[in-house]
Amino acid sequence: MFRSAALAGRAGARGGGKTFSGGGLMTRSGDDYTRGLRDGRTVFFQGQRVPEVTSHPAFAAGVRAVARLFDLVHDSAHRDLLTYPSPRDGRPVNKAWLVPRTREDLPARRRAIKFLADQSYGFLGRSPDHVASFFAGFAGAPSFYARGGQRFADNLLRFAAKAADEDLYLSYVIVHPTVDRAKPAHQQAEPYLYAGVAAERESGIVIRGAQMLGTGSVMSDYIFVTVILPLKPGDEDYAISCVVPNSAPGLKLYPRRPYALGPTSVFDYPLSSRYDETDSLVIFDDVFVPWEDIFIYRNIELTAGQFSATAAHVLGNTQAHIRSLSKLQFLVGLLKRCMDLSGRSQNAEVVAQLGALATRVSLVEGMILGAEAAAEPDPFGVMRPKDSLLYASQVYQQAMYPRLLNQLRGMLGGSLIQLPATAAELRMPESAADIERYVRWPRATGTERVKLLKLLWDAIGSEFASRHLQYEMFYAGEPAAIQTREFRNFDWAAVEALVDRCLASYDVTE
Ligand SMILES: Cc1cc2nc3c(=O)[nH]c(=O)nc-3n(C[C@H](O)[C@H](O)[C@H](O)COP(=O)(O)OP(=O)(O)OC[C@H]3O[C@@H](n4cnc5c(N)ncnc54)[C@H](O)[C@@H]3O)c2cc1C
């Protein structure tokens, strides 16, 4: 928890709460969040600057999906599940910001994260609790930041407290754009292709360059800027960690094609139309960052260490796994429903395939619970889920997700394609009669079958689904990077001790 007494007086900064029946204020509501996005941020789309993201058809549905999450946390009915009392003033704070100090804190965090992930069926990858979970890890380790100077630790704690009190939505850009991966940041074709310190001023620094890939950045309050890729000596200008408000002058967002624009109706694309979280190239066109918002400055060792020495990467990716579990459960549940309604779920081969799919979901669930059960306090006193189990699960999931989608496709064949183009065909009497007659299952009407399969197609076959495939394969980094994390965190001493014991148990005389 944030223990600094100096921070205790800051709670009044909290905005937009409502009176809570038990006294005190709840966290901010979805409306509060949405209002905050009308801040003049710079988003380029279709050759124009978007006047306002919350009402733009490309982004409004995504904003609503996130706003709903804030509403759920704000709702006093979920107070115990989704919030904890602020260590500063006792008012409810979103549990995503909770720095886990005890064994009980981890399941408490898990239950809150799972509840929120279920709201989007796991399709909001970078929901607000994702980067908040990283900050729970950062805030638990102020002495780590103090290695760069006490003021940086103070900055980190001050911002983490503000973000928790105001329940801010942070997205992050922690990867350099793929210009020339073979060369370090300072040897790119020109300086500041990657976001770095272009100038230092008395009151702060100027950042210039680009970062990828800001999922949710179009609709976040702040962007966390740093780099998780290894830096080389000479890269000091790129070794920073800071936050930038989305409305900062010079900050430009270039989102990819929004999937919310394509769908003919919610019925035709129930996920694309409602849960596109957006991904953006983020450009810092001489963005000024005051010293107060900087946590690491020109320090290569600390930039790398924030993701390994602190619990941040483990807590953030634990959130990601819990979210992923929701999605896997949803996908397997959808397939089971298809098998039941099509009358195939008694078929021995189908039963075996469903069992194989369920195995994958159960393995992911088991890894989350196992990492939690094997948690130990780290040197900062943060209760840290077991790293090697978390990263093993990540390696497993990166490879498993594409195979899982293929298996789902394989089990449904042409049925996934033989669907009326739009929901309107189900409303027009002549075409509706044909669909009810020819596109039915033994246990489902034509409308029920079309509804289910359109949902499944949007989850595994549409452009939205294809982006999710890419997301699951890369959101945590390129596969070799995660395998390397597993290598670093695995208990090699224990396994090699077994080998040594065996080798020592006999010699050439036996
Ligand atoms: C949908 C989506 C959302 C994302 N959201 C975010 C986000 O919110 N915030 C964020 O910071 N990042 C985000 N990312 C970025 C993600 O972190 C990166 O994609 C990831 O770190 C991999 O980096 P890369 O894309 O540059 O891949 P690359 O490094 O280009 O790797 C691509 C492939 O090329 C291989 N490869 C790379 N270099 C070499 C080489 N020299 N020799 C041989 N093979 C090589 C890799 O092994 C890999 O298989 C997102 C990515 C996706 C796809």
The ligand as an SDF file (V2000), in Angstrom:
LIG
                    3D

 53 58  0  0  0  0  0  0  0  0999 V2000
   -2.9710   -6.4640  -30.9930 C   0  0  0  0  0  0  0  0  0  0  0  0
   -1.7400   -6.0020  -30.2700 C   0  0  0  0  0  0  0  0  0  0  0  0
   -1.8680   -5.1240  -29.2000 C   0  0  0  0  0  0  0  0  0  0  0  0
   -0.7330   -4.6570  -28.5410 C   0  0  0  0  0  0  0  0  0  0  0  0
   -0.8820   -3.7770  -27.5040 N   0  0  0  0  0  0  0  0  0  0  0  0
    0.2110   -3.2300  -26.9470 C   0  0  0  0  0  0  0  0  0  0  0  0
    0.0950   -2.2450  -25.9230 C   0  0  0  0  0  0  0  0  0  0  0  0
   -0.9980   -1.9080  -25.4720 O   0  0  0  0  0  0  0  0  0  0  0  0
    1.2250   -1.6650  -25.4610 N   0  0  0  0  0  0  0  0  0  0  0  0
    2.4650   -2.0160  -25.9210 C   0  0  0  0  0  0  0  0  0  0  0  0
    3.4540   -1.4500  -25.4590 O   0  0  0  0  0  0  0  0  0  0  0  0
    2.6050   -2.9560  -26.8700 N   0  0  0  0  0  0  0  0  0  0  0  0
    1.5150   -3.5640  -27.3810 C   0  0  0  0  0  0  0  0  0  0  0  0
    1.6550   -4.5020  -28.3540 N   0  0  0  0  0  0  0  0  0  0  0  0
    2.9770   -4.6660  -28.9190 C   0  0  0  0  0  0  0  0  0  0  0  0
    3.6080   -5.9170  -28.4790 C   0  0  0  0  0  0  0  0  0  0  0  0
    4.1220   -5.7120  -27.2270 O   0  0  0  0  0  0  0  0  0  0  0  0
    4.6450   -6.2270  -29.5360 C   0  0  0  0  0  0  0  0  0  0  0  0
    3.9590   -6.5750  -30.7030 O   0  0  0  0  0  0  0  0  0  0  0  0
    5.5150   -7.3250  -29.0740 C   0  0  0  0  0  0  0  0  0  0  0  0
    6.3620   -6.8420  -28.0670 O   0  0  0  0  0  0  0  0  0  0  0  0
    6.3380   -7.8960  -30.1940 C   0  0  0  0  0  0  0  0  0  0  0  0
    7.1010   -6.8920  -30.7910 O   0  0  0  0  0  0  0  0  0  0  0  0
    6.9900   -6.6350  -32.3500 P   0  0  0  0  0  0  0  0  0  0  0  0
    5.5650   -6.5450  -32.7250 O   0  0  0  0  0  0  0  0  0  0  0  0
    7.8580   -5.4940  -32.6670 O   0  0  0  0  0  0  0  0  0  0  0  0
    7.5110   -7.9630  -32.9780 O   0  0  0  0  0  0  0  0  0  0  0  0
    8.9080   -8.2510  -33.6230 P   0  0  0  0  0  0  0  0  0  0  0  0
    9.9870   -7.9660  -32.6520 O   0  0  0  0  0  0  0  0  0  0  0  0
    8.9630   -7.5790  -34.9470 O   0  0  0  0  0  0  0  0  0  0  0  0
    8.7830   -9.8050  -33.7950 O   0  0  0  0  0  0  0  0  0  0  0  0
    7.9230  -10.3710  -34.7930 C   0  0  0  0  0  0  0  0  0  0  0  0
    8.4430  -11.7470  -35.1440 C   0  0  0  0  0  0  0  0  0  0  0  0
    9.7150  -11.6260  -35.7470 O   0  0  0  0  0  0  0  0  0  0  0  0
   10.6540  -12.3940  -35.0310 C   0  0  0  0  0  0  0  0  0  0  0  0
   11.9010  -11.6250  -35.0290 N   0  0  0  0  0  0  0  0  0  0  0  0
   12.0760  -10.3790  -34.5740 C   0  0  0  0  0  0  0  0  0  0  0  0
   13.3380   -9.9910  -34.7500 N   0  0  0  0  0  0  0  0  0  0  0  0
   13.9780  -11.0160  -35.3380 C   0  0  0  0  0  0  0  0  0  0  0  0
   15.3160  -11.2230  -35.7790 C   0  0  0  0  0  0  0  0  0  0  0  0
   16.2570  -10.2850  -35.6500 N   0  0  0  0  0  0  0  0  0  0  0  0
   15.6170  -12.4090  -36.3410 N   0  0  0  0  0  0  0  0  0  0  0  0
   14.6720  -13.3650  -36.4830 C   0  0  0  0  0  0  0  0  0  0  0  0
   13.3950  -13.2240  -36.0940 N   0  0  0  0  0  0  0  0  0  0  0  0
   13.0510  -12.0670  -35.5240 C   0  0  0  0  0  0  0  0  0  0  0  0
   10.0820  -12.5730  -33.6280 C   0  0  0  0  0  0  0  0  0  0  0  0
   10.5580  -13.7440  -33.0010 O   0  0  0  0  0  0  0  0  0  0  0  0
    8.6090  -12.6390  -33.9150 C   0  0  0  0  0  0  0  0  0  0  0  0
    8.2030  -13.9470  -34.2170 O   0  0  0  0  0  0  0  0  0  0  0  0
    0.5430   -5.0460  -28.9810 C   0  0  0  0  0  0  0  0  0  0  0  0
    0.6680   -5.9360  -30.0480 C   0  0  0  0  0  0  0  0  0  0  0  0
   -0.4530   -6.4280  -30.6760 C   0  0  0  0  0  0  0  0  0  0  0  0
   -0.2890   -7.3740  -31.8170 C   0  0  0  0  0  0  0  0  0  0  0  0
  1  2  1  0
  2  3  1  0
  2 52  2  0
  3  4  2  0
  4  5  1  0
  4 50  1  0
  5  6  2  0
  6  7  1  0
  6 13  1  0
  7  8  2  0
  7  9  1  0
  9 10  1  0
 10 11  2  0
 10 12  1  0
 12 13  2  0
 13 14  1  0
 14 15  1  0
 14 50  1  0
 15 16  1  0
 16 17  1  0
 16 18  1  0
 18 19  1  0
 18 20  1  0
 20 21  1  0
 20 22  1  0
 22 23  1  0
 23 24  1  0
 24 25  2  0
 24 26  1  0
 24 27  1  0
 27 28  1  0
 28 29  2  0
 28 30  1  0
 28 31  1  0
 31 32  1  0
 32 33  1  0
 33 34  1  0
 33 48  1  0
 34 35  1  0
 35 36  1  0
 35 46  1  0
 36 37  1  0
 36 45  1  0
 37 38  2  0
 38 39  1  0
 39 40  1  0
 39 45  2  0
 40 41  1  0
 40 42  2  0
 42 43  1  0
 43 44  2  0
 44 45  1  0
 46 47  1  0
 46 48  1  0
 48 49  1  0
 50 51  2  0
 51 52  1  0
 52 53  1  0
M  END
$$$$
